[in-house]
Amino acid sequence: MALLLITGCASNNTVSEKVFDTSIYAGSEIRVYEVFGMDCPACAGGLSKLVEKNAAVKKSDADWKGNKLIVVLEPGQSFDDDSIYSAVKDASFTAGKRIK
Amino acid sequence: MSRINRTTSLICGLLLSAFLLPIAAEAGGISFDAGLTPPLDRWIVRTQARYMSRSGESMGMSRKMTMYMFPVVVAYGLRPDLTIMVKQPLISSKMEMGGTSSTDTGSGDLFIMAKYRAYRINTASYTLGIAPTLGIEIPTGPPSHNSRSWDINSGLFCSWRSGLWASDANIAYKWNGVAGDGVGGVMPGDELAMNIALARQFSVGRRGRNSIAPVLELNYFDSQAASHDGHDLPHSGESGLNLSPGLKFTTSSMVLELLVQNPISQSQNGTQLERDTTVILGSRFLF
C-alpha cells in the first residue's frame, strides 16, 4: 500500500514538472497553487487565460490531472495571492493551498 | 380504407415528417460538460455536422428522407455562474418517394439560451455541477425551414467528474407553439429528451496535456403528436432510444467529437418514417 502511495505521489509530481517546463524561466519567481475542479485540458486553458490577465503574470499553465496551477511572474513584479484565488473562483474552480 | 386514402395518408405522413424532423432532429448527443459552466469571459464556438436519415416502405412505395444539419453555437461566460448561448442551424434536406425527390436548403430558427450554475462543488477527488437552462426558439428561418412557432425549452443538467472518469445526465422539455400559428396551421407537439453519458479520458500528446475519451451515451426522446385546430394529427408523434458510442479529443483550446446514434428502440404514430443511424461530427473552439 505504501509503495502504491509513493508511486502515486511520484507520478503526480512528474506530471506537473512535465506539463510546464519552468527551467526556461530561470530568474523569475514561480508560484504553484492547488486548484480543484479542472477535469480536462479545456478547463485548464480557461483558467490560464484568466490568470494571464494579471499584468504581473508572465506565463501560467494549469495541470488538469495534477490539480496544480503554475504561475511565472514578470521580473521584479509581485502580486497578492488573492488575485489568483479570484481568477480561480471566476473559472468556477476551487483554490487549495499555495504549494510554492 | 381505400387505396387513394392510404396513398394520401402516406404523403401526409411524409410531408409532416418533413416539417417536424428539423424540430425533433436533435435527440441529444455529445451532452457532456453540460452541467459545468465555462469560466468568466470564455468564448466558445461550437459547430456540428449532423447526418441523419429516415426511411420506410409502405404499399410498395419506397420512401427516404436525408438531412444534414449544421448547428453553430456561440456561448459566452457572462459571469462565472451564467452562460449565454445562441444557436443558428443550417439545414439541407432531401425527400425521396416513388422515384421522385426534392431538396431544400436554408437556415433554421434562432435559439437563445441561458445556463445558470445552481450548484458546484470541487474537491480533490470529484467535481459535481448542476445547471438549469432556459431558452427560447424564435421563428426567424426562411419559409422553407421556419417553424412559425415560438418555443420554450427548459432543462436540467448534471455533471460528475472523478479522476479521469466523466458522467453527465440531463433532462429537457420543449414547449412547442407557445405562440405563432405553425406551418400550415400545424403546431408541433411538445418534446421530452433525456440523455446520460459516460466517458473515460486518456491523456495523450506532448507532455500528456491533451486527452482522448471514448464516450457512451443513451439518448431518449419523446415527441407528442402535432395538432391542427386543436386536434391531434395521426401521422405525428414518436419516441425512441439511441445507444450512442463516440470519441472526444480535447486540448486546452479545442474539442473534436464524434458520435454515432444507433436507434435501439423507436415508435412512430401513423405512417411516419423510421429513424436510421445518425452521425455527429463536432468541434468546439475556446477563446
Interface residues (C-beta under 8 A of the other chain):
Chain A: V15 K18 V19 F36 G37 D39 C40 P41 A42 A44 G45 G46 L47 S48 K49 L50 K65 N67 K89 D90 A91 S92 F93 T94 G96
Chain B: L36 T37 P38 P39 L40 D41 R42 P80 D81 R117 R120 I121 N122 T123 A124 T127 G129 R161 L164 A166 Q201 S203 R207 G208 R209 N210 S211 T250 T251 S252 S253 M254 V255 R284 L286
